[in-house]
Amino acid sequence: MKNLVARFAKDESGATAIEYGLIAAGIGVAIIATVDAVGTQLNTLFGSIKTGLQ
């Protein structure tokens, strides 16, 4: 039983998976923020083009 508890305490694979999950979440938030900003700029640009063509 002591051996099992010792192995469990030394196992870091779960911590590594959590770290990778946090990194992936951070990258996802950065991508969403960038796409949102670019989308707003494109909407403004195409609105100006539409107005200019009318």
C-alpha positions as CSV (number, residue, x, y, z in Angstrom):
1,M,0.0,0.0,0.0
2,K,2.9,2.4,0.8
3,N,4.4,1.7,-2.6
4,L,1.1,2.6,-4.3
5,V,0.8,5.9,-2.5
6,A,4.5,6.7,-3.2
7,R,4.0,6.0,-6.9
8,F,0.8,8.2,-7.0
9,A,2.7,11.1,-5.2
10,K,5.5,10.9,-7.8
11,D,3.3,10.7,-10.9
12,E,3.3,14.0,-12.7
13,S,1.5,13.0,-15.9
14,G,-1.8,14.6,-14.7
15,A,-0.1,17.9,-14.0
16,T,1.5,17.9,-17.4
17,A,-1.9,17.3,-19.1
18,I,-3.4,20.2,-17.1
19,E,-0.5,22.5,-18.2
20,Y,-1.0,21.6,-21.8
21,G,-4.8,22.2,-21.4
22,L,-4.1,25.7,-20.0
23,I,-1.7,26.5,-22.8
24,A,-4.3,25.4,-25.4
25,A,-7.0,27.5,-23.7
26,G,-4.7,30.5,-23.7
27,I,-4.0,30.1,-27.4
28,G,-7.7,29.7,-28.1
29,V,-8.5,32.9,-26.3
30,A,-5.8,34.7,-28.2
31,I,-7.1,33.4,-31.6
32,I,-10.7,34.4,-30.7
33,A,-9.6,37.9,-29.7
34,T,-7.6,38.4,-32.9
35,V,-10.3,37.1,-35.2
36,D,-12.8,39.4,-33.4
37,A,-10.6,42.4,-33.9
38,V,-9.9,41.6,-37.6
39,G,-13.6,40.9,-38.2
40,T,-14.6,44.3,-36.9
41,Q,-12.0,46.0,-39.0
42,L,-13.1,44.1,-42.1
43,N,-16.8,44.9,-41.4
44,T,-15.9,48.6,-41.2
45,L,-13.8,48.4,-44.4
46,F,-16.5,46.6,-46.4
47,G,-19.1,49.1,-45.1
48,S,-17.0,52.0,-46.4
49,I,-16.6,50.3,-49.8
50,K,-20.4,49.6,-49.9
51,T,-21.1,53.3,-49.2
52,G,-18.6,54.4,-51.7
53,L,-20.1,52.3,-54.4
54,Q,-23.7,53.5,-53.9
